[in-house]
């Protein structure tokens, strides 16, 4: 389950940011995951719940996952469309689409509690 390692890497980055900001708690995490990223969303959420149970920094954190569509661009006419690789261009009918986005996984934002204020 590579989702557990993704959550662990995310937690390390958040922990680094939390320490830099002097935060005691993480209250919200927004992650954007592309539909072609190969991430099983239920497994990612399950791994996050395990993290919450084990790490006091994340015990009050709410995880939000936004999925991002696959966006393809035609090599021939430059048309952009959403969909799956391997299908023809909706505009010119040629087969030759390249992935522009939809395979990304990134931490979009976090909310932290530092002392008596939210960051």
C-alpha positions as a Python dict, from the first residue, in 0.01 Angstrom:
ca = {
    (1, 'X'): (0, 0, 0),
    (2, 'X'): (202, 298, -124),
    (3, 'X'): (-66, 532, 9),
    (4, 'X'): (77, 482, 361),
    (5, 'X'): (419, 600, 243),
    (6, 'X'): (257, 899, 69),
    (7, 'X'): (81, 995, 392),
    (8, 'X'): (405, 948, 586),
    (9, 'X'): (593, 1176, 346),
    (10, 'X'): (312, 1433, 366),
    (11, 'X'): (321, 1416, 746),
    (12, 'X'): (696, 1477, 750),
    (13, 'X'): (661, 1787, 534),
    (14, 'X'): (375, 1917, 749),
    (15, 'X'): (572, 1843, 1064),
    (16, 'X'): (866, 2043, 924),
    (17, 'X'): (635, 2337, 849),
    (18, 'X'): (464, 2308, 1189),
    (19, 'X'): (797, 2320, 1372),
    (20, 'X'): (906, 2622, 1166),
    (21, 'X'): (581, 2802, 1260),
    (22, 'X'): (585, 2690, 1625),
    (23, 'X'): (254, 2506, 1581),
    (24, 'X'): (104, 2272, 1839),
    (25, 'X'): (-169, 2122, 1618),
    (26, 'X'): (-269, 2074, 1258),
    (27, 'X'): (-642, 2135, 1209),
    (28, 'X'): (-690, 2105, 833),
    (29, 'X'): (-499, 1956, 542),
    (30, 'X'): (-595, 2003, 177),
    (31, 'X'): (-437, 1760, -68),
    (32, 'X'): (-492, 1764, -444),
    (33, 'X'): (-462, 1429, -616),
    (34, 'X'): (-486, 1379, -990),
    (35, 'X'): (-710, 1105, -1125),
    (36, 'X'): (-410, 950, -1304),
    (37, 'X'): (-181, 963, -998),
    (38, 'X'): (-246, 600, -912),
    (39, 'X'): (-362, 677, -560),
    (40, 'X'): (-644, 479, -403),
    (41, 'X'): (-832, 753, -217),
    (42, 'X'): (-987, 521, 44),
    (43, 'X'): (-646, 376, 128),
    (44, 'X'): (-497, 727, 151),
    (45, 'X'): (-775, 830, 390),
    (46, 'X'): (-731, 511, 594),
    (47, 'X'): (-356, 575, 625),
    (48, 'X'): (-431, 930, 737),
    (49, 'X'): (-671, 804, 1006),
    (50, 'X'): (-394, 577, 1136),
    (51, 'X'): (-160, 879, 1146),
    (52, 'X'): (-418, 1080, 1342),
    (53, 'X'): (-447, 802, 1599),
    (54, 'X'): (-69, 783, 1648),
    (55, 'X'): (55, 1141, 1626),
    (56, 'X'): (-74, 1416, 1860),
    (57, 'X'): (20, 1687, 1608),
    (58, 'X'): (-246, 1547, 1371),
    (59, 'X'): (-507, 1430, 1627),
    (60, 'X'): (-750, 1713, 1544),
    (61, 'X'): (-668, 1740, 1175),
    (62, 'X'): (-934, 1715, 908),
    (63, 'X'): (-817, 1582, 571),
    (64, 'X'): (-972, 1721, 254),
    (65, 'X'): (-891, 1556, -77),
    (66, 'X'): (-963, 1733, -404),
    (67, 'X'): (-935, 1520, -713),
    (68, 'X'): (-796, 1680, -1025),
    (69, 'X'): (-908, 1569, -1374),
    (70, 'X'): (-678, 1427, -1638),
    (71, 'X'): (-607, 1698, -1896),
    (72, 'X'): (-459, 1599, -2229),
    (73, 'X'): (-321, 1806, -2517),
    (74, 'X'): (-316, 1697, -2881),
    (75, 'X'): (30, 1690, -3044),
    (76, 'X'): (-127, 1775, -3379),
    (77, 'X'): (-374, 2058, -3320),
    (78, 'X'): (-300, 2168, -2963),
    (79, 'X'): (-657, 2108, -2843),
    (80, 'X'): (-688, 2039, -2470),
    (81, 'X'): (-945, 1799, -2333),
    (82, 'X'): (-1023, 1597, -2025),
    (83, 'X'): (-1027, 1220, -2045),
    (84, 'X'): (-809, 913, -2065),
    (85, 'X'): (-486, 854, -2252),
    (86, 'X'): (-516, 645, -2566),
    (87, 'X'): (-829, 805, -2704),
    (88, 'X'): (-834, 1031, -3009),
    (89, 'X'): (-846, 1408, -2999),
    (90, 'X'): (-1200, 1540, -2969),
    (91, 'X'): (-1124, 1817, -3219),
    (92, 'X'): (-909, 1667, -3497),
    (93, 'X'): (-956, 1291, -3439),
    (94, 'X'): (-583, 1215, -3434),
    (95, 'X'): (-437, 977, -3178),
    (96, 'X'): (-153, 1157, -3009),
    (97, 'X'): (-251, 1312, -2680),
    (98, 'X'): (0, 1395, -2409),
    (99, 'X'): (-74, 1424, -2040),
    (100, 'X'): (-73, 1787, -1924),
    (101, 'X'): (-209, 1734, -1573),
    (102, 'X'): (-394, 1484, -1362),
    (103, 'X'): (-101, 1276, -1236),
    (104, 'X'): (-3, 1515, -958),
    (105, 'X'): (-17, 1473, -581),
    (106, 'X'): (47, 1782, -377),
    (107, 'X'): (-16, 1945, -46),
    (108, 'X'): (-227, 2250, -131),
    (109, 'X'): (-273, 2403, 215),
    (110, 'X'): (-263, 2337, 586),
    (111, 'X'): (-416, 2511, 884),
    (112, 'X'): (-213, 2518, 1206),
    (113, 'X'): (-271, 2624, 1564),
    (114, 'X'): (23, 2819, 1702),
    (115, 'X'): (-6, 2926, 2063),
    (116, 'X'): (-332, 3116, 2082),
    (117, 'X'): (-383, 3184, 1711),
    (118, 'X'): (-461, 2996, 1390),
    (119, 'X'): (-220, 3018, 1096),
}
